């Protein structure tokens, strides 16, 4: 493998790994803030315990996200310096804003929240966690603005003397239509991720405690379950119901924003969306492919089991609309972007694009299933006691993480072979092939860093999972009288509270 392929593998691996932590951070921050707000307004000790319980899990995840995120930016100057040199003036602006504004907000107020439990007035302390929630969402916006420029370049001019793209309007970059569509989709998907995470853990504790109370087994094992089983079930039931509400809101948001984003992508990146449907030839009233039969590869020789007219309707709102196919778009792109003597394949990897699009939707369905079953089993004050439901709740936790990962793989791989996709409607033709963005480094240097990162990230994954499992299994801490018990003060640096 040459340096280009290795650099792509490294960026793909580190990005997908980093994005395991990002959606949970974005979604869990406001959920913890809501829990603390409920305690602040009602004085109910259960909400304080839940705030500290899920707040600790949030901190573990946040720390992992920071550590793995730093690596992402270094790669632009190392493996992709040609890309950085070409678009650094534009691409670097929102990234700088994310670091100087959003991340400083997150880190500053998170520190105040961690160490301010007994030092700040309750209202001020509550405000700090809401500022953290604001910071993580703001951070997501700036990152998406940078990524959206790669999908749909705006606010830029090309300097022929330097051969570089230069920023013309930061406002245009920040209000890019692609950003405005991707941002709500990412945030609502993060709410689904956090909702599933909280519902899975709280649901397992609730079922375990409820079953114990039903059988008269008394207290449930675990540091946070010193009360009888029924009391423990009552502790986790509000968190479970909050998670279900988050799942419903997030799920509706994902569906609506996903539809808007798909319609926009049919306009801006028709090749990506044609590949997502394995639509080889231009078709009137194109159907939505449920299953592909044949070679979903470069030759695009495939037959699909499809729902007639659905893709055309999703793309344009008209079931009889004509949707361009991969082969016709390839010829069109060759005429527009291929120089004399060149032979460029503008098709993305069809199998990767096609199947990741479906895996994204399929994994998302598990969260919807958990929400429906959870609402049913907890209706009218009920508490589920069937152990199978507790196991199902835990089993659903990985699903939204996998949906997020496959969604980003689809988004980025579907843009290939472009690092910066062309914007034919833009005033300036700014585009770049991935092959033109890689650094001129020898392959062995990328191999060394790729192996090192893969091993390091494997170790970090074990640590992350171990910490989450350990503290989730301990349960919510005891806080008699609305304060930490004396024993906890002996370990003040266990995640700082």
C-alpha positions in Angstrom: 0.0 0.0 0.0 1.2 3.5 -0.8 1.3 6.5 1.5 -2.1 7.7 0.2 -3.9 4.5 1.1 -2.2 4.2 4.4 -3.0 7.8 5.3 -6.6 7.3 4.4 -6.8 4.2 6.6 -5.2 6.1 9.5 -7.5 9.0 9.2 -10.5 6.8 8.9 -9.6 4.6 11.9 -8.8 7.6 14.2 -11.9 9.5 13.1 -14.3 6.7 13.6 -12.7 5.9 16.9 -12.9 9.5 18.1 -16.5 9.7 17.0 -17.5 7.0 19.4 -17.1 9.5 22.2 -18.4 12.7 20.6 -22.1 11.9 20.2 -22.3 10.6 23.8 -20.7 13.8 25.1 -23.0 16.1 23.0 -26.1 14.2 24.1 -25.2 13.4 27.7 -24.2 16.9 28.7 -27.7 18.4 28.4 -29.3 15.3 30.0 -27.0 15.6 33.1 -27.9 19.3 33.1 -31.6 18.5 33.1 -31.2 16.0 36.0 -29.4 18.6 38.0 -32.1 21.2 37.1 -34.7 18.8 38.4 -32.9 18.4 41.7 -32.4 22.2 41.9 -36.2 22.8 41.4 -37.7 19.9 43.4 -35.0 19.1 46.0 -35.7 15.4 45.3 -32.6 13.5 46.4 -33.0 11.0 43.6 -32.1 13.6 40.9 -29.0 14.6 42.8 -27.9 10.9 42.9 -28.7 10.5 39.2 -26.8 13.7 38.4 -23.7 12.5 40.1 -24.0 9.0 38.7 -24.4 9.9 35.0 -22.1 12.9 35.5 -19.3 10.6 36.4 -19.9 8.6 33.2 -20.0 11.8 31.2 -16.6 12.8 32.6 -15.0 9.5 31.6 -16.4 9.8 28.1 -15.4 13.5 27.8 -11.8 12.8 28.8 -11.5 10.1 26.1 -13.0 12.4 23.5 -10.5 15.2 24.3 -7.5 12.8 24.1 -8.5 11.2 20.8 -9.6 14.5 19.3 -6.2 16.1 19.6 -4.8 13.5 17.2 -7.2 14.5 14.4 -5.8 18.0 14.0 -2.2 16.9 14.0 -2.8 14.7 11.0 -3.7 17.6 8.8 -0.2 18.9 9.1 1.5 15.6 8.9 -0.2 13.1 6.5 -2.2 15.8 4.7 0.0 18.8 4.5 -0.8 19.4 0.8 -4.5 19.6 1.7 -3.8 21.9 4.6 -1.7 24.2 2.4 -4.4 24.4 -0.2 -7.4 25.1 2.1 -5.8 26.0 5.4 -7.0 29.6 5.3 -10.6 28.5 5.1 -10.6 25.1 6.9 -8.5 26.4 9.8 -10.8 29.3 10.7 -13.8 27.3 12.1 -11.3 24.8 13.7 -9.6 27.8 15.5 -12.9 29.1 16.6 -13.8 25.7 18.0 -10.5 25.6 20.0 -10.4 29.2 21.2 -14.1 29.6 22.0 -16.1 26.4 22.3 -13.4 24.2 23.9 -12.4 26.9 26.4 -16.0 27.2 27.4 -16.3 23.4 27.8 -13.1 23.0 29.8 -13.5 26.1 32.0 -17.1 25.4 33.1 -16.5 21.7 33.4 -13.7 22.4 35.9 -16.0 24.7 37.8 -18.7 22.1 37.8 -16.4 19.3 39.0 -14.8 21.2 41.8 -17.7 23.5 42.7 -20.2 21.2 44.3 -19.5 22.5 47.8 -18.0 25.9 46.8 -20.4 27.6 44.5 -24.0 28.6 45.1 -26.4 25.9 43.8 -27.8 28.2 41.1 -24.3 29.2 39.9 -23.2 25.6 40.0 -26.2 24.6 37.9 -25.4 27.3 35.4 -21.9 25.7 34.9 -23.2 22.4 33.6 -25.6 24.2 31.3 -22.6 26.2 29.9 -20.8 22.9 29.4 -23.8 21.6 27.4 -23.7 24.8 25.4 -20.0 24.5 24.8 -20.2 20.9 23.5 -22.9 21.9 21.0 -21.1 25.0 19.9 -18.0 22.9 19.4 -20.0 20.5 17.2 -21.2 23.4 15.1 -17.7 24.7 14.3 -16.4 21.2 13.5 -19.4 20.6 11.2 -18.8 23.9 9.5 -15.2 22.8 8.7 -16.4 19.5 7.4 -19.3 21.0 5.5 -16.8 23.1 3.5 -15.3 19.9 2.3 -18.7 18.7 1.2 -19.8 22.0 -0.3 -17.2 24.8 -0.5 -18.5 28.4 0.0 -17.1 31.7 1.1 -13.8 31.2 -0.7 -11.7 32.6 -3.5 -8.9 31.0 -5.4 -5.6 32.8 -5.6 -3.9 31.7 -8.9 -0.5 33.2 -7.8 -0.2 31.0 -4.7 -2.4 28.2 -5.9 -4.4 28.3 -2.7 -8.0 28.7 -1.6 -8.4 31.8 0.6 -11.2 32.7 3.0 -13.5 35.4 1.6 -16.4 35.3 4.1 -16.4 33.4 7.4 -20.1 34.2 7.6 -20.7 32.2 4.4 -18.7 29.3 5.8 -20.6 29.3 9.1 -24.0 29.6 7.4 -23.2 27.0 4.7 -26.5 25.2 3.8 -24.7 21.9 4.3 -23.8 23.0 7.9 -27.3 24.1 8.6 -28.6 20.7 7.6 -25.8 18.5 9.2 -25.9 20.3 12.6 -29.4 19.4 13.7 -28.9 15.9 12.3 -25.8 15.4 14.3 -27.2 16.9 17.5 -30.4 14.8 17.4 -28.4 11.7 16.6 -26.3 12.5 19.7 -29.5 12.8 21.8 -30.5 9.3 20.5 -27.1 8.0 21.5 -27.2 9.5 25.0 -30.8 8.5 25.5 -30.1 4.9 24.6 -27.0 4.9 26.9 -29.0 6.3 29.9 -32.0 4.1 29.1 -29.9 1.0 28.8 -28.1 1.5 32.2 -31.1 2.9 34.1 -33.4 0.2 32.5 -31.1 -2.6 33.6 -30.9 -1.2 37.2 -34.7 -0.6 37.3 -35.5 -4.1 36.1 -33.0 -5.7 38.5 -34.3 -3.8 41.4 -37.9 -4.3 40.5 -37.5 -8.0 40.1 -35.7 -8.1 43.5 -38.5 -6.3 45.2 -41.1 -8.5 43.6 -39.4 -11.7 44.8 -38.7 -10.3 48.2 -35.0 -10.6 47.8 -34.3 -7.4 49.6 -31.4 -5.1 48.8 -29.8 -5.2 45.4 -26.0 -5.6 45.3 -24.0 -2.6 44.4 -22.6 0.5 46.1 -25.5 2.6 44.8 -28.2 0.2 45.8 -28.1 0.1 49.5 -31.9 0.6 49.7 -34.4 -2.1 49.1 -35.1 -3.2 45.6 -38.3 -1.2 45.3 -36.5 2.0 46.4 -33.7 1.4 43.9 -36.3 0.9 41.1 -37.9 4.2 42.1 -34.5 5.9 41.9 -33.7 4.8 38.3 -37.2 5.0 36.9 -37.1 8.9 36.4 -33.8 8.6 34.6 -35.3 5.9 32.4 -38.4 8.0 31.5 -36.2 11.0 30.8 -34.1 8.9 28.5 -37.2 7.7 26.7 -38.4 11.2 26.2 -34.9 12.1 24.9 -35.1 9.1 22.5 -38.5 10.3 21.1 -37.4 13.9 20.6 -34.0 12.8 19.2 -35.6 10.1 17.0 -38.1 12.5 15.4 -35.3 15.1 14.9 -33.1 12.5 13.2 -35.8 11.5 10.8 -36.8 15.1 9.9 -33.3 16.5 9.6 -32.1 13.3 7.8 -34.8 13.9 5.1 -33.7 17.5 4.7 -30.1 16.6 4.5 -30.7 13.8 2.0 -32.6 16.2 -0.3 -29.8 18.7 -0.1 -27.2 16.0 -0.9 -29.1 15.0 -4.0 -28.5 18.5 -5.2 -24.9 19.0 -4.0 -23.5 15.5 -4.3 -25.7 13.5 -6.6 -23.0 10.8 -7.1 -22.9 10.1 -3.4 -26.7 9.6 -3.2 -26.8 7.6 -6.5 -24.2 5.3 -5.0 -26.2 5.0 -1.8 -29.0 3.5 -3.8 -26.8 1.5 -6.2 -28.6 3.5 -8.9 -26.5 2.6 -11.9 -28.5 4.2 -14.6 -30.6 7.3 -14.7 -34.2 6.4 -13.8 -37.6 8.1 -13.8 -39.4 7.4 -10.5 -36.4 5.8 -9.0 -37.2 3.3 -6.2 -35.6 3.0 -2.8 -33.3 -0.1 -2.7 -34.1 -2.4 0.1 -31.6 -5.1 -1.0 -29.0 -5.3 -3.7 -28.3 -8.5 -5.7 -25.2 -8.8 -7.7 -21.9 -7.0 -7.8 -22.2 -3.7 -5.9 -18.8 -2.7 -7.1 -17.0 -0.5 -9.6 -18.9 -2.1 -12.5 -22.2 -1.2 -10.9 -23.8 -4.4 -12.2 -26.6 -4.9 -9.7 -30.3 -5.6 -9.4 -32.1 -4.3 -6.4 -35.3 -5.1 -4.6 -36.8 -1.7 -4.2 -39.9 0.3 -3.3 -41.0 2.1 -6.5 -40.7 5.9 -6.6 -39.5 6.2 -3.0 -36.0 7.5 -3.8 -37.4 10.0 -6.3 -39.9 11.2 -3.7 -37.3 11.4 -0.9 -35.0 13.4 -3.2 -37.4 15.8 -4.7 -40.9 15.3 -3.2 -42.0 14.0 -6.6 -42.3 10.2 -7.0 -42.1 10.5 -10.8 -38.9 12.7 -10.8 -35.8 11.6 -12.8 -32.8 10.8 -10.7 -29.4 10.6 -12.4 -27.5 7.3 -12.1 -23.9 6.6 -11.3 -22.8 5.9 -14.9 -24.3 9.1 -16.3 -22.9 11.1 -13.5 -19.4 9.6 -14.2 -19.6 10.8 -17.8 -20.8 14.2 -16.7 -18.0 14.6 -14.1 -15.4 13.5 -16.7 -16.6 16.3 -19.0 -16.5 18.9 -16.2 -13.5 18.0 -14.1 -11.2 15.6 -16.0 -8.3 17.2 -17.8 -6.8 16.1 -21.1 -5.1 12.7 -20.9 -6.5 12.0 -17.5 -8.7 9.0 -16.5 -10.4 9.6 -13.2 -12.9 7.4 -11.6 -15.4 9.7 -9.9 -17.4 6.8 -8.4 -17.1 6.2 -4.7 -16.7 2.7 -3.5 -20.3 1.6 -4.2 -20.4 -1.4 -1.8 -19.1 0.8 1.1 -21.5 3.6 0.4 -24.5 1.4 -0.3 -24.2 -0.8 2.8 -23.1 1.8 5.3 -26.2 3.8 4.4 -28.4 0.8 5.2 -26.4 -0.1 8.3 -26.9 3.4 9.6 -30.6 3.1 9.4 -30.7 -0.5 10.6 -28.7 0.2 13.8 -30.8 3.3 14.5 -33.9 1.0 14.6 -32.7 -0.6 17.8 -33.0 2.7 19.7 -36.5 3.1 18.3 -37.4 -0.4 19.5 -36.1 0.3 23.0 -38.1 3.5 23.1 -41.3 1.8 22.1 -40.9 -1.1 24.5 -39.8 1.2 27.3 -42.8 3.4 27.0 -45.1 0.4 26.9 -43.6 -1.3 30.0 -43.5 1.8 32.1 -46.9 3.1 31.2 -49.2 4.3 34.0 -46.5 4.1 36.7 -45.5 0.5 35.9 -42.0 -0.8 36.6 -40.8 -3.7 34.4 -39.5 -6.8 36.2 -38.7 -9.1 33.3 -34.9 -9.7 33.2 -35.1 -10.1 29.4 -36.1 -6.4 29.1 -33.1 -5.4 31.3 -30.8 -7.4 29.0 -32.4 -5.9 25.9 -31.8 -2.4 27.3 -28.1 -3.1 27.8 -27.8 -4.8 24.4 -29.3 -1.7 22.6 -26.5 0.6 24.0 -24.0 -0.2 21.2 -26.5 0.3 18.4 -26.5 4.1 18.1 -22.7 4.2 18.4 -22.6 1.9 15.4 -25.2 4.0 13.6 -23.1 7.1 14.1 -20.0 5.3 12.8 -21.6 3.9 9.7 -23.2 7.3 9.0 -19.9 9.1 9.0 -18.3 6.3 6.9 -21.1 6.8 4.4 -20.7 10.6 4.5 -17.0 10.6 4.0 -16.5 7.6 1.7 -19.4 8.8 -0.4 -17.6 12.0 -1.1 -14.6 10.2 -2.6 -12.5 10.7 -4.7 -12.9 14.4 -3.5 -11.2 15.9 -0.5 -13.0 19.1 -1.3 -16.1 18.3 -3.4 -16.8 20.6 -6.3 -19.6 23.2 -6.0 -20.8 23.9 -9.6 -23.2 26.6 -8.4 -20.5 28.5 -6.6 -18.9 31.7 -7.9 -15.4 30.1 -7.7 -14.3 26.6 -8.8 -12.5 25.3 -5.7 -12.0 21.6 -5.5 -9.4 19.0 -4.6 -9.0 15.3 -5.2 -7.9 13.2 -2.2 -4.9 12.0 -4.1 -3.7 15.6 -4.4 -3.9 16.3 -0.7 -1.6 13.7 0.8 1.9 14.6 2.1 5.0 13.5 0.3 6.0 11.2 3.2 7.4 7.6 2.8 4.9 4.8 3.4 6.9 3.3 6.3 6.4 6.4 8.4 2.6 6.2 8.0 2.8 2.4 8.8 4.6 3.1 12.1 2.1 5.8 13.2 -0.9 3.7 12.0 0.3 0.7 14.1 1.1 2.9 17.1 -2.3 4.6 17.1 -4.2 1.4 16.5 -2.5 -0.3 19.5 -2.8 2.8 21.7 -6.5 3.2 20.8 -7.1 -0.5 21.5 -5.6 0.0 25.0 -7.7 3.2 25.6 -10.8 1.3 24.5 -10.3 -1.3 27.1 -9.7 1.4 29.8 -12.8 3.4 28.6 -15.0 0.4 28.7 -13.6 -0.8 32.0 -14.2 2.5 33.7 -17.7 2.9 32.3 -18.6 -0.7 33.3 -17.1 -0.3 36.8 -18.9 2.9 37.7 -22.2 1.9 36.0 -22.2 -1.4 38.0 -21.6 0.6 41.2 -24.8 2.5 40.7 -25.8 5.9 42.0 -23.9 7.2 45.1 -25.7 7.7 48.4 -26.3 11.3 49.3 -28.2 11.5 52.6 -29.6 14.9 53.3 -28.8 16.0 49.8 -25.1 15.9 50.3 -22.3 13.4 49.8 -21.9 10.9 52.6 -18.8 11.3 54.8 -17.1 8.2 53.4 -17.1 9.8 49.9 -15.1 12.8 51.2 -12.2 10.5 51.9 -11.8 10.0 48.2 -12.3 13.6 46.9 -10.3 13.0 43.6 -12.4 10.1 42.4 -13.3 12.1 39.3 -13.1 15.1 41.5 -16.3 14.6 43.4 
